[in-house]
Amino acid sequence: MDLRELFLKQKDFQRKRTRAVFPIIPRDKISWSPVEGALSVGQLLRHIWNSESGVREIPLYERFSYHERRVPLGLFAVLGDVTDIDHEIEMMEKTHSETLELVSQMPLERFEQEFQNEKLNFRRKGYAILFGIIEHEIHHRAQLLTYLRILGVPGSGH
C-alpha cells in the first residue's frame, strides 16, 4: 500500500466516524460555544471543510492562498457567517469527496515533495500536509463531541 492508498483509506475511515456525529448535532445550537471567543458549533463544522479545501491546495497546486489569508487575518475572518448546520454538513461531504478524487489523481511524487513558503515560514512534505487534514478533522470532531457532551446531548459520550 502506497501513501496515496493509505491516505485515501484513512481519510474515508475517519469521515465515517465523523458522520456518526452529524445526526446528534442539535440544529438550534448552531451559534452555541462554551465560552466567548471559542468557535461555535456551526463554526467548527465550517472550519473543518474550509480549512480542508484550502490546505489541500498546497500539495495539489502549490497554492498557499488559504494560509496567506488565514494567517494574517485570523480564523474568524475567514469563516464568514454560519447559518445552517445541514448546509455545513453538505459542504463537509462535498469537500471530502473532492479531496478524495483530487488526491487519487495527484502524482504520487507529490507526497514526498517538500512545499515551502518563506513568507509564512512554512515547510512541509505533501504527505504531512495531507495527513494533517485527517488529524485536523479528528481534533475538531473530538472538540464537537465535547461541546455536545457539555450541552447534555444523548449519544455524545462515545
C-alpha positions as CSV (number, residue, x, y, z in Angstrom):
1,M,0.0,0.0,0.0
2,D,1.5,3.4,-1.0
3,L,1.0,6.7,0.7
4,R,-1.9,7.7,-1.5
5,E,-3.8,4.5,-0.8
6,L,-3.1,4.8,2.9
7,F,-4.3,8.5,2.9
8,L,-7.5,7.7,0.9
9,K,-8.4,4.8,3.1
10,Q,-7.7,6.6,6.4
11,K,-9.5,9.8,5.3
12,D,-12.6,7.8,4.4
13,F,-12.4,5.8,7.6
14,Q,-12.2,8.9,9.8
15,R,-15.0,10.6,7.8
16,K,-17.3,7.6,8.6
17,R,-16.6,8.3,12.3
18,T,-17.4,12.0,11.9
19,R,-20.6,11.2,10.0
20,A,-21.8,9.3,13.1
21,V,-21.9,12.6,15.0
22,F,-23.9,14.5,12.4
23,P,-27.4,13.2,13.4
24,I,-27.0,14.2,17.1
25,I,-26.0,17.8,16.5
26,P,-28.8,20.0,17.7
27,R,-29.7,22.3,14.8
28,D,-30.8,25.0,17.2
29,K,-27.3,25.2,18.8
30,I,-25.5,26.5,15.7
31,S,-24.3,29.6,17.5
32,W,-23.5,28.0,20.8
33,S,-19.9,27.9,22.1
34,P,-18.7,27.0,25.6
35,V,-17.0,30.4,26.2
36,E,-16.7,33.8,24.5
37,G,-14.0,33.7,21.8
38,A,-14.4,29.9,21.1
39,L,-15.7,28.6,17.8
40,S,-19.4,27.9,17.8
41,V,-20.9,24.5,16.9
42,G,-21.6,25.8,13.3
43,Q,-18.2,27.5,13.0
44,L,-16.5,24.2,13.9
45,L,-18.2,22.5,11.0
46,R,-17.3,25.4,8.7
47,H,-13.7,25.4,9.8
48,I,-13.3,21.7,9.1
49,W,-14.3,21.9,5.4
50,N,-13.0,25.4,4.8
51,S,-9.5,24.5,6.0
52,E,-9.5,21.2,4.2
53,S,-10.4,22.9,1.0
54,G,-7.6,25.5,1.4
55,V,-4.9,23.3,2.8
56,R,-5.2,20.6,0.1
57,E,-4.3,23.3,-2.5
58,I,-0.7,23.2,-1.3
59,P,0.2,19.7,-2.4
60,L,-2.3,19.7,-5.3
61,Y,-1.4,23.0,-6.9
62,E,1.4,24.5,-4.9
63,R,-1.0,27.3,-3.8
64,F,-0.8,28.9,-0.4
65,S,-3.8,31.3,-0.8
66,Y,-5.7,29.9,2.2
67,H,-2.7,30.3,4.5
68,E,-1.9,33.7,3.0
69,R,-5.3,34.9,4.1
70,R,-5.9,32.8,7.2
71,V,-2.6,33.6,9.0
72,P,-2.7,37.4,8.9
73,L,-6.4,37.8,9.3
74,G,-7.1,35.1,11.8
75,L,-9.5,32.2,11.9
76,F,-12.8,34.1,12.4
77,A,-12.1,36.4,9.5
78,V,-12.0,33.5,7.0
79,L,-15.1,31.7,8.3
80,G,-17.9,34.1,7.5
81,D,-21.4,33.8,8.8
82,V,-22.7,30.3,9.5
83,T,-26.5,30.0,9.5
84,D,-27.4,26.3,8.7
85,I,-25.9,23.2,10.2
86,D,-27.2,21.0,7.4
87,H,-25.5,23.2,4.8
88,E,-22.2,22.9,6.6
89,I,-22.5,19.2,6.7
90,E,-23.3,19.1,3.0
91,M,-20.2,21.2,2.4
92,M,-18.1,18.9,4.5
93,E,-19.3,16.0,2.4
94,K,-18.7,17.8,-0.9
95,T,-15.2,18.9,0.2
96,H,-14.4,15.3,1.4
97,S,-15.4,13.8,-1.9
98,E,-13.5,16.4,-3.9
99,T,-10.4,15.8,-1.8
100,L,-10.6,12.0,-2.3
101,E,-11.0,12.5,-6.1
102,L,-8.2,15.1,-6.4
103,V,-5.7,13.2,-4.3
104,S,-6.5,9.9,-6.2
105,Q,-5.3,11.7,-9.3
106,M,-2.4,13.6,-7.8
107,P,1.1,12.5,-8.9
108,L,2.5,10.1,-6.3
109,E,5.7,12.0,-6.0
110,R,3.9,15.0,-4.5
111,F,3.5,13.0,-1.3
112,E,7.3,13.2,-0.8
113,Q,7.7,16.7,-2.3
114,E,8.6,19.5,0.1
115,F,6.4,22.6,-0.2
116,Q,7.6,25.8,1.3
117,N,6.6,29.4,1.7
118,E,9.3,31.5,3.3
119,K,6.9,34.4,4.0
120,L,4.7,32.1,6.0
121,N,7.6,30.2,7.5
122,F,6.0,27.1,6.1
123,R,7.9,23.9,5.1
124,R,6.3,20.5,4.9
125,K,6.1,17.5,2.7
126,G,3.0,16.6,0.9
127,Y,2.2,13.6,3.0
128,A,2.4,15.7,6.2
129,I,0.1,18.3,4.8
130,L,-2.5,15.7,3.6
131,F,-2.4,13.5,6.7
132,G,-2.7,16.7,8.7
133,I,-6.1,17.3,7.2
134,I,-7.2,14.0,8.7
135,E,-5.7,14.8,12.1
136,H,-7.4,18.2,12.0
137,E,-10.8,16.6,11.4
138,I,-10.2,14.1,14.3
139,H,-9.3,17.0,16.6
140,H,-12.4,19.1,15.8
141,R,-14.6,16.0,15.9
142,A,-13.4,15.5,19.5
143,Q,-14.0,19.2,20.2
144,L,-17.5,19.0,18.8
145,L,-18.3,15.9,20.9
146,T,-17.0,17.8,23.9
147,Y,-19.4,20.6,23.1
148,L,-22.3,18.2,22.7
149,R,-21.5,16.5,26.0
150,I,-21.5,19.8,27.8
151,L,-24.9,20.5,26.2
152,G,-26.1,17.1,27.5
153,V,-26.8,15.7,24.1
154,P,-27.6,12.0,24.3
155,G,-25.1,9.8,22.4
156,S,-22.3,12.3,22.6
157,G,-20.2,10.2,25.1
158,H,-18.8,7.8,22.6
